[in-house]
Amino acid sequence: MTDSATHNSPSPQPAAAPVMPSAEDGKGLNDAHGLGAAIAQLNPLSAQQGKTAFSVMSAFFEDDERVEVLIQGRYLGELAALALTNQRLLIANAREWKADVVEFVFGPSLSIQGWQDDRTAALVIQDEHFAATFDSVADRSIAQQLAAALRTHTQPG
């Protein structure tokens, strides 16, 4: 008598080797704050020079905060980013080991002044407590847009 079940059953498969986990798993585009879209508006050199400051800045966004206008320049002598969001104005620089991060909330005392020459622009933002100078902005037209947009956020009504 022959045991046909023994001869017809498939041979057991070797156990699959465990797969090493990868940090790439689940990687995808996540630009919930619109920072990447704002960076794409900058000239390539500004986008490259601001990379560290953009990363620092991104850690300080609130969950429902969106970037409206972004510029790259210098703050306190370091490469920096300045973002106008739907909630505030945020500055972050790339100072090694301890970045400088400053926020200005919208209000009637918040003001902005701008200057430009044939190469760069500079902005001074101030409220009743603090003033910040942001200079060496290569994207002069975007700096003008930022100043105009900030003025609409601070005007009553």
Secondary structure as GFF3:
##gff-version 3
##sequence-region A 1 157
A	DSSP	alpha_helix	4	8	.	.	.	ID=ss1
A	DSSP	alpha_helix	35	39	.	.	.	ID=ss2
A	DSSP	alpha_helix	44	49	.	.	.	ID=ss3
A	DSSP	alpha_helix	51	58	.	.	.	ID=ss4
A	DSSP	beta_strand	67	75	.	.	.	ID=ss5
A	DSSP	beta_strand	78	85	.	.	.	ID=ss6
A	DSSP	beta_strand	88	93	.	.	.	ID=ss7
A	DSSP	beta_strand	101	105	.	.	.	ID=ss8
A	DSSP	beta_strand	111	116	.	.	.	ID=ss9
A	DSSP	beta_strand	121	126	.	.	.	ID=ss10
A	DSSP	beta_strand	131	137	.	.	.	ID=ss11
A	DSSP	alpha_helix	140	154	.	.	.	ID=ss12
###
